[in-house]
Amino acid sequence: MSDLQETGVWRRLRARPSAVVAAAVLAVLALFALGAPLLSALEGQDPTTYHDSLIDSARGGVPLGPYGGIGADHWLGVEPGTGRDLFARLLYGARISLLVALGATVVQVLIGVTIGLAAGFGSRFVDTVLSRFTDVMVALPMLVFGVALTAVVPADFPRPLLLIIVIGLLSWGGTSRIVRAQTLSLKKLDYVAAARLGGSRPWRVARRELLPALAAPVITYAAILVPMNMVVEASLSFLGIGVRPPASSWGQMLSTATTWFRADPTYVLLPAACLFVTVLAFTVLGDALRTALDPRERSRLRVGTRGGSRGAERATTKGAAV
């Protein structure tokens, strides 16, 4: 996109209050995740230290005090059964949840764009083979295969990296389909045909003519993939095959919170609220990006605006004068 187009996109995004709020929420969340060591040190706690004196062993490990043990030393209380600081674990859990979601999205986009572009721009045989392969990947039950793949990997393999690979390798089908459909439409345009007739190699045509035009739909879909991947990571962690203690993610915290929702509702509500707000913010921002980057949506938004009304009035006046 040109600088003028980028300026227009940012202007349209800023004109949507929901997009501004969603972007602000995600920015704050990113700062919290990046500043997890500093913020937890400011509280004076860390995510791995056990505090046995803060839990009631007679009641099975329920935190002492109201609302899960919230106090001056533990701003959001402590974890049932272990007494670990909940604020610090939420901060470090945000790191892993966002890392897995963003990393898996990058893998999905890279594979999906490559295969979709090759299918749409290649020969009919290549298109048929790659399209059927994409259909098979889309039809696979991802959670079942994710469980199977994570079960056979050695226990010392880094779990966040494993989740990125599993989610990315099993969920690129939607991106590939979108890129293929857009490529089939774009390669019929005059400037693409002229580049091909001018002797440019297919890779050069794809890189210089097709990829810039594919940026808008790919960016929009990627913004939607991030919250979807966060939910998938939470689901895998809930099934017990996600990150392992002492590391924490929001999904892993929810998987252990199921036995405490009656005795300590705070332990369930806090990671669930963080996950809900983050997924909602990414979804709202993705919808705003779709509207800002789609020229058809922009033309619909102009209908009924003051500028559009003035233009219609000028056209009516000219018609009457003629």
Contacts in CASP RR format, 6 or more apart in sequence:
PFRMAT RR
TARGET T0000
AUTHOR 0000-0000-0000
METHOD contacts of the structure
MODEL  1
MSDLQETGVWRRLRARPSAVVAAAVLAVLALFALGAPLLSALEGQDPTTY
HDSLIDSARGGVPLGPYGGIGADHWLGVEPGTGRDLFARLLYGARISLLV
ALGATVVQVLIGVTIGLAAGFGSRFVDTVLSRFTDVMVALPMLVFGVALT
AVVPADFPRPLLLIIVIGLLSWGGTSRIVRAQTLSLKKLDYVAAARLGGS
RPWRVARRELLPALAAPVITYAAILVPMNMVVEASLSFLGIGVRPPASSW
GQMLSTATTWFRADPTYVLLPAACLFVTVLAFTVLGDALRTALDPRERSR
LRVGTRGGSRGAERATTKGAAV
1 9 0 8 1.000
1 212 0 8 1.000
1 215 0 8 1.000
1 216 0 8 1.000
8 292 0 8 1.000
9 292 0 8 1.000
9 293 0 8 1.000
12 291 0 8 1.000
12 292 0 8 1.000
12 298 0 8 1.000
12 301 0 8 1.000
13 19 0 8 1.000
13 20 0 8 1.000
13 23 0 8 1.000
13 288 0 8 1.000
13 289 0 8 1.000
13 292 0 8 1.000
14 20 0 8 1.000
16 288 0 8 1.000
16 291 0 8 1.000
16 292 0 8 1.000
18 284 0 8 1.000
18 288 0 8 1.000
19 284 0 8 1.000
19 285 0 8 1.000
19 288 0 8 1.000
19 289 0 8 1.000
19 292 0 8 1.000
21 281 0 8 1.000
21 284 0 8 1.000
22 280 0 8 1.000
22 281 0 8 1.000
22 282 0 8 1.000
22 284 0 8 1.000
22 285 0 8 1.000
22 288 0 8 1.000
23 281 0 8 1.000
23 285 0 8 1.000
25 277 0 8 1.000
25 278 0 8 1.000
25 281 0 8 1.000
26 278 0 8 1.000
26 281 0 8 1.000
26 282 0 8 1.000
26 285 0 8 1.000
29 94 0 8 1.000
29 98 0 8 1.000
29 278 0 8 1.000
29 281 0 8 1.000
30 98 0 8 1.000
32 39 0 8 1.000
32 91 0 8 1.000
32 94 0 8 1.000
33 91 0 8 1.000
33 93 0 8 1.000
33 94 0 8 1.000
33 95 0 8 1.000
33 98 0 8 1.000
34 95 0 8 1.000
35 91 0 8 1.000
36 88 0 8 1.000
36 91 0 8 1.000
36 92 0 8 1.000
36 94 0 8 1.000
36 95 0 8 1.000
39 87 0 8 1.000
39 91 0 8 1.000
40 46 0 8 1.000
40 47 0 8 1.000
40 85 0 8 1.000
40 87 0 8 1.000
40 88 0 8 1.000
40 91 0 8 1.000
40 92 0 8 1.000
43 73 0 8 1.000
43 74 0 8 1.000
43 75 0 8 1.000
43 85 0 8 1.000
43 87 0 8 1.000
43 88 0 8 1.000
44 73 0 8 1.000
45 73 0 8 1.000
45 74 0 8 1.000
45 85 0 8 1.000
45 87 0 8 1.000
45 88 0 8 1.000
46 85 0 8 1.000
46 88 0 8 1.000
47 84 0 8 1.000
47 85 0 8 1.000
47 88 0 8 1.000
47 89 0 8 1.000
47 91 0 8 1.000
47 92 0 8 1.000
47 246 0 8 1.000
47 248 0 8 1.000
48 84 0 8 1.000
48 246 0 8 1.000
49 84 0 8 1.000
49 85 0 8 1.000
50 82 0 8 1.000
50 83 0 8 1.000
50 84 0 8 1.000
51 78 0 8 1.000
51 82 0 8 1.000
51 83 0 8 1.000
51 84 0 8 1.000
51 85 0 8 1.000
52 83 0 8 1.000
54 63 0 8 1.000
54 64 0 8 1.000
54 69 0 8 1.000
54 74 0 8 1.000
54 78 0 8 1.000
54 83 0 8 1.000
55 61 0 8 1.000
55 62 0 8 1.000
55 63 0 8 1.000
55 64 0 8 1.000
55 78 0 8 1.000
55 80 0 8 1.000
55 81 0 8 1.000
55 82 0 8 1.000
55 83 0 8 1.000
56 62 0 8 1.000
56 63 0 8 1.000
56 64 0 8 1.000
59 263 0 8 1.000
60 81 0 8 1.000
61 80 0 8 1.000
61 81 0 8 1.000
62 68 0 8 1.000
62 80 0 8 1.000
62 81 0 8 1.000
62 260 0 8 1.000
62 263 0 8 1.000
62 264 0 8 1.000
63 69 0 8 1.000
63 77 0 8 1.000
63 78 0 8 1.000
63 79 0 8 1.000
63 80 0 8 1.000
63 83 0 8 1.000
63 264 0 8 1.000
67 77 0 8 1.000
67 266 0 8 1.000
68 77 0 8 1.000
68 78 0 8 1.000
68 80 0 8 1.000
68 86 0 8 1.000
68 264 0 8 1.000
68 266 0 8 1.000
68 267 0 8 1.000
69 77 0 8 1.000
69 78 0 8 1.000
70 76 0 8 1.000
70 77 0 8 1.000
70 266 0 8 1.000
71 77 0 8 1.000
74 85 0 8 1.000
74 86 0 8 1.000
74 87 0 8 1.000
75 87 0 8 1.000
76 85 0 8 1.000
76 86 0 8 1.000
76 87 0 8 1.000
76 90 0 8 1.000
76 266 0 8 1.000
76 270 0 8 1.000
77 85 0 8 1.000
77 86 0 8 1.000
77 87 0 8 1.000
77 266 0 8 1.000
78 84 0 8 1.000
78 85 0 8 1.000
78 86 0 8 1.000
79 85 0 8 1.000
79 86 0 8 1.000
79 89 0 8 1.000
79 267 0 8 1.000
80 260 0 8 1.000
80 263 0 8 1.000
80 264 0 8 1.000
80 267 0 8 1.000
86 266 0 8 1.000
86 267 0 8 1.000
86 270 0 8 1.000
89 248 0 8 1.000
89 253 0 8 1.000
90 250 0 8 1.000
90 253 0 8 1.000
90 270 0 8 1.000
90 271 0 8 1.000
90 274 0 8 1.000
92 247 0 8 1.000
92 248 0 8 1.000
93 247 0 8 1.000
93 248 0 8 1.000
93 249 0 8 1.000
93 250 0 8 1.000
93 252 0 8 1.000
93 253 0 8 1.000
94 250 0 8 1.000
94 274 0 8 1.000
96 160 0 8 1.000
96 243 0 8 1.000
96 247 0 8 1.000
96 248 0 8 1.000
96 249 0 8 1.000
97 230 0 8 1.000
97 233 0 8 1.000
97 234 0 8 1.000
97 249 0 8 1.000
97 250 0 8 1.000
97 251 0 8 1.000
97 275 0 8 1.000
97 278 0 8 1.000
98 230 0 8 1.000
98 278 0 8 1.000
99 160 0 8 1.000
99 164 0 8 1.000
100 160 0 8 1.000
100 163 0 8 1.000
100 164 0 8 1.000
100 167 0 8 1.000
100 229 0 8 1.000
100 230 0 8 1.000
100 233 0 8 1.000
100 249 0 8 1.000
101 226 0 8 1.000
101 227 0 8 1.000
101 229 0 8 1.000
101 230 0 8 1.000
101 233 0 8 1.000
102 226 0 8 1.000
102 229 0 8 1.000
103 164 0 8 1.000
103 168 0 8 1.000
103 229 0 8 1.000
104 163 0 8 1.000
104 164 0 8 1.000
104 167 0 8 1.000
104 168 0 8 1.000
104 171 0 8 1.000
104 225 0 8 1.000
104 229 0 8 1.000
104 232 0 8 1.000
104 233 0 8 1.000
105 168 0 8 1.000
105 222 0 8 1.000
105 225 0 8 1.000
105 226 0 8 1.000
105 229 0 8 1.000
107 164 0 8 1.000
107 165 0 8 1.000
107 167 0 8 1.000
107 168 0 8 1.000
107 169 0 8 1.000
107 172 0 8 1.000
108 167 0 8 1.000
108 168 0 8 1.000
108 171 0 8 1.000
108 172 0 8 1.000
108 173 0 8 1.000
108 175 0 8 1.000
108 222 0 8 1.000
108 225 0 8 1.000
108 229 0 8 1.000
109 172 0 8 1.000
109 175 0 8 1.000
109 218 0 8 1.000
109 222 0 8 1.000
109 225 0 8 1.000
111 168 0 8 1.000
111 169 0 8 1.000
111 172 0 8 1.000
111 175 0 8 1.000
111 176 0 8 1.000
112 172 0 8 1.000
112 173 0 8 1.000
112 174 0 8 1.000
112 175 0 8 1.000
112 176 0 8 1.000
112 179 0 8 1.000
113 175 0 8 1.000
113 176 0 8 1.000
113 179 0 8 1.000
113 211 0 8 1.000
113 214 0 8 1.000
113 218 0 8 1.000
115 130 0 8 1.000
115 133 0 8 1.000
115 134 0 8 1.000
115 172 0 8 1.000
115 173 0 8 1.000
115 176 0 8 1.000
115 179 0 8 1.000
116 130 0 8 1.000
116 134 0 8 1.000
116 175 0 8 1.000
116 176 0 8 1.000
116 177 0 8 1.000
116 179 0 8 1.000
116 180 0 8 1.000
116 183 0 8 1.000
117 179 0 8 1.000
117 180 0 8 1.000
117 183 0 8 1.000
117 206 0 8 1.000
117 210 0 8 1.000
117 211 0 8 1.000
117 214 0 8 1.000
118 126 0 8 1.000
118 130 0 8 1.000
119 126 0 8 1.000
119 127 0 8 1.000
119 130 0 8 1.000
119 131 0 8 1.000
119 134 0 8 1.000
119 176 0 8 1.000
119 180 0 8 1.000
119 183 0 8 1.000
120 127 0 8 1.000
120 179 0 8 1.000
120 180 0 8 1.000
120 183 0 8 1.000
120 184 0 8 1.000
120 187 0 8 1.000
121 183 0 8 1.000
121 187 0 8 1.000
121 202 0 8 1.000
121 205 0 8 1.000
121 206 0 8 1.000
121 210 0 8 1.000
122 202 0 8 1.000
127 180 0 8 1.000
130 176 0 8 1.000
130 180 0 8 1.000
131 180 0 8 1.000
134 173 0 8 1.000
134 174 0 8 1.000
134 176 0 8 1.000
134 177 0 8 1.000
134 180 0 8 1.000
137 170 0 8 1.000
137 172 0 8 1.000
137 173 0 8 1.000
138 173 0 8 1.000
138 174 0 8 1.000
138 177 0 8 1.000
140 170 0 8 1.000
142 167 0 8 1.000
142 170 0 8 1.000
142 171 0 8 1.000
142 232 0 8 1.000
143 232 0 8 1.000
143 235 0 8 1.000
143 236 0 8 1.000
143 239 0 8 1.000
145 166 0 8 1.000
145 170 0 8 1.000
146 166 0 8 1.000
146 170 0 8 1.000
146 236 0 8 1.000
146 241 0 8 1.000
147 236 0 8 1.000
147 239 0 8 1.000
147 241 0 8 1.000
149 166 0 8 1.000
150 162 0 8 1.000
150 163 0 8 1.000
150 166 0 8 1.000
150 236 0 8 1.000
150 241 0 8 1.000
150 242 0 8 1.000
151 241 0 8 1.000
153 162 0 8 1.000
159 242 0 8 1.000
159 243 0 8 1.000
159 244 0 8 1.000
159 247 0 8 1.000
160 243 0 8 1.000
160 247 0 8 1.000
163 233 0 8 1.000
163 236 0 8 1.000
163 242 0 8 1.000
163 243 0 8 1.000
166 236 0 8 1.000
167 229 0 8 1.000
167 232 0 8 1.000
167 233 0 8 1.000
168 229 0 8 1.000
171 225 0 8 1.000
171 228 0 8 1.000
171 229 0 8 1.000
171 232 0 8 1.000
174 221 0 8 1.000
175 218 0 8 1.000
175 221 0 8 1.000
175 222 0 8 1.000
175 225 0 8 1.000
178 217 0 8 1.000
178 218 0 8 1.000
178 221 0 8 1.000
179 214 0 8 1.000
179 217 0 8 1.000
179 218 0 8 1.000
182 213 0 8 1.000
182 214 0 8 1.000
182 217 0 8 1.000
183 210 0 8 1.000
183 214 0 8 1.000
186 192 0 8 1.000
186 209 0 8 1.000
186 210 0 8 1.000
186 213 0 8 1.000
186 214 0 8 1.000
187 193 0 8 1.000
187 210 0 8 1.000
191 209 0 8 1.000
192 205 0 8 1.000
192 209 0 8 1.000
192 210 0 8 1.000
195 204 0 8 1.000
195 205 0 8 1.000
195 208 0 8 1.000
195 209 0 8 1.000
196 202 0 8 1.000
196 205 0 8 1.000
200 208 0 8 1.000
216 293 0 8 1.000
216 294 0 8 1.000
217 293 0 8 1.000
219 289 0 8 1.000
219 293 0 8 1.000
220 286 0 8 1.000
220 289 0 8 1.000
220 290 0 8 1.000
220 293 0 8 1.000
220 294 0 8 1.000
223 282 0 8 1.000
223 285 0 8 1.000
223 286 0 8 1.000
223 289 0 8 1.000
224 282 0 8 1.000
224 283 0 8 1.000
224 286 0 8 1.000
226 282 0 8 1.000
227 278 0 8 1.000
227 279 0 8 1.000
227 280 0 8 1.000
227 282 0 8 1.000
227 283 0 8 1.000
230 250 0 8 1.000
230 275 0 8 1.000
230 278 0 8 1.000
230 279 0 8 1.000
230 282 0 8 1.000
231 275 0 8 1.000
231 279 0 8 1.000
233 242 0 8 1.000
233 249 0 8 1.000
233 251 0 8 1.000
234 249 0 8 1.000
234 250 0 8 1.000
234 251 0 8 1.000
234 254 0 8 1.000
234 275 0 8 1.000
236 242 0 8 1.000
237 243 0 8 1.000
237 249 0 8 1.000
237 251 0 8 1.000
237 252 0 8 1.000
237 254 0 8 1.000
237 255 0 8 1.000
238 251 0 8 1.000
238 254 0 8 1.000
238 255 0 8 1.000
239 255 0 8 1.000
240 252 0 8 1.000
240 255 0 8 1.000
242 249 0 8 1.000
242 251 0 8 1.000
242 252 0 8 1.000
243 249 0 8 1.000
243 252 0 8 1.000
244 252 0 8 1.000
245 252 0 8 1.000
250 271 0 8 1.000
250 272 0 8 1.000
250 274 0 8 1.000
250 275 0 8 1.000
251 271 0 8 1.000
251 275 0 8 1.000
253 267 0 8 1.000
253 271 0 8 1.000
254 268 0 8 1.000
254 271 0 8 1.000
254 272 0 8 1.000
254 275 0 8 1.000
257 267 0 8 1.000
257 268 0 8 1.000
257 271 0 8 1.000
258 268 0 8 1.000
260 267 0 8 1.000
260 268 0 8 1.000
261 267 0 8 1.000
261 268 0 8 1.000
290 297 0 8 1.000
291 297 0 8 1.000
291 298 0 8 1.000
291 301 0 8 1.000
292 298 0 8 1.000
302 308 0 8 1.000
END
